[in-house]
Amino acid sequence: MNRFLAAGLFHALALAPGFAVHAQAIDTNRPGFSFTPGVVGKGTWQVETAIDFVQNDSDSETLSLPNAEIRYGTGERVEVFVSSLGWAEDDSFGSKASGLTDLAVGTKIAVSEPAAATKTAVLLQLSLPTGDDRFTSDSVDPAVAFIWTHSGRFNLAGTAKLRDAPGGYRFDNGLKLPFAIDERRSWFVEWEANVREGRGSSHWANGGFQWLMQDNIQIDLNAGVGLNDRAGDYRFGVGFSIRP
């Protein structure tokens, strides 16, 4: 695939007609960068997985799976999670490597009332150095995020995340526009920015599709196109989420 094919996939997703969520339907953090401010119900498990491919440039690409996140509700407004459970293969400039990636643990706390038009949550996370050589930061990296959605004449969603890593601070921000197709299908477009201390910023245009097959099962597609030289060329993924 090249940048033009990826752009075509992005526009195809964006032109698909968009999701009125059932009251008890699964509510996922994926796809896209922006998370949901919702937490899973007390005593409930939820698993979200994906296969993702990133073409960083003509000489570098990465495949990763299953990129699993396991979420568990510990209270009416609190969940804990383990995320980034996965394996990756990286082929860069003729050097190929594969192995486990760093996993993350943390908690999400819903701040707003469930019936609020603007829903908010705070996420606290630690990335742990569990990955193999090419896929680890070799340090414990903390992060904090503010997550929000707004329901009104125009629906909006976003996530702002600040994390500390060996190379310096990184700030990630996303702004998502979700659209409903019917009660079980939706689509979105999203702008994502990644700002690294001392390295400038990268920008992405993302798009995706979600299908609620049952109230507790969702599949999704997503794609992104890099908007500047610091971003990758393109990326795409397929996801599956279930609440047992």
Secondary structure, 3 states (H helix, E strand, C coil): CCHHHHHHHHHHHHHCCCCCCCCCCCCCCCCCCCCCCCCCCECCEEEEEEEEEEEEECCEEEEEEEEEEEEEECCCCEEEEEEEEEEEEEEECCEEEEEECCCEEEEEEECCCCCCCEEEEEEEEEECCCCCHHHCCCCCEEEEEEEEEECCCCCEEEEEEEEEECCEEEEEEEEEEEEECCCCEEEEEEEEEEEECCCEEEEEEEEEEEEEEECCEEEEEEEEEECCCCCCCEEEEEEEEECC
